[in-house]
Amino acid sequence: MEIPAAAPAGVDAEPIPLDVLYEDEDIAVINKPAGMIIHPGAGADSGTMVAALLHRFGGMPGLSRWAARCGLDRSPARQGTSGAVVIARTDAAHKTLVEEFRERSVQKTTSPCCTAR
């Protein structure tokens, strides 16, 4: 019998559509749209990527910890950013991804884009 991981405290699953770029048993890569906040906090109690991930995948080990590390919405100025977010779906994948980011064996590329008003 397999028992799903517990949901992060205070986060309810919500049926929010996700643009899944890649998915397997270990990881998922989500195209985060501009304006979507990754986790609840600072006045955002719903409509977050974590809530959408919980709805789509159920409880995942380390979900709230890993989502926090993507760097796409750490400040209000960055909440308008979009980009691919890698989500670990297992403890082993989480550990591997943390090590790869720590050792800088993963390359992150950003492409700034702006429009004039």
N, C-alpha and C positions, 0 to 999 in steps of 0.2 A: 504494500500500500504506500502511495506517495502522498505526503502532506504538503500542500503549497506553502510557500513562505508567507509570513505575515505582512500585511500592507503597512507602509510607513504610518506612524501614529498621526491621526488627524487628517488623513488623505482618503477621500472617497473616490472610487472608480467612477469615471464619467465617460459617456459614449461620444468622445470627441474624435473626429476623423484624424488619422495620421497618414502622412505620406512616407510609407516604408520603402526605402531605397534598396535595402538588403535585409534578409532575415534567415537565420538558421537556428539550430538548437542552442547555440552558445551566445550569439550576439544579434543585435538588431541595429540597423543604421537608419535613423529617422531624419528626414528633411524638415528641420524646425523652421516654421514660417516666422517672418518678422512679426513682432507683437505677442507671440506666445511666450508666456513665462514658464520656465522649466519647473520650478517647484513653488509650493505655497509659501507665503510669507510676505511681510511688508504690504499688507492690504490685499494680497491676491490669494483668496481662499478657494477659488474654483477656476476651472478653465485652464489648468496647467498641464504641461506635458506629462508629469508624473501621474496625474489622474487619468489621462488618456492611455498611458502605458499600462496602468493597473487594469483598466477596462479591457484592453486588447490582449494582454499576456497574463493577467493575474498577478499574484505576488511574485516578486523576483528578489533574490538575495542582493543586498546592497544597492537597491534601486535608487533610493534618495541620495546615498553617498556618491554614486557614480554620476548621476545626472548633475550633481553640483559641480563636477569637475570640468564640464565642457567649456566654460568660460564665455558662453554666448549671452548670458543675462545676469551677470554678477552686479551690475549697476544699472540704475534707471536709464542711463544713456545707451546701454547696450541692449535694452529690451527690444529695440527695433531691429536687431540683427537677425539674420537668417543663416542657416548652414546645416551641415550634416553633423549629427550627434550620434556617437557610438554608445550603445547601451549594452552592458553585460547582462546576460540572462541567467548565468550560473555563477557560483562562487569561483570556480576555476577560471572562467573567462574574466571575471572581475579582477582576480589576482594577477593574471597575465597582462591585462590592459594597464593596470596600475604600474606594474613593473616596466612595461614598455614606455609609458609616458615618463616615468621617473628616469629611466636610462636614455630618454630622448631617441629611442629607436623608431618612434612613430613620427612621421613628418606631418605637421599641421600647416596648411596653406590658407592664407586669407587673400581675398581680392576685394579691396575697397571699391565701392561704387557710390556715386552721389549724383544728384541732379541739382541744377541751379533753379532758383525760384525767381 
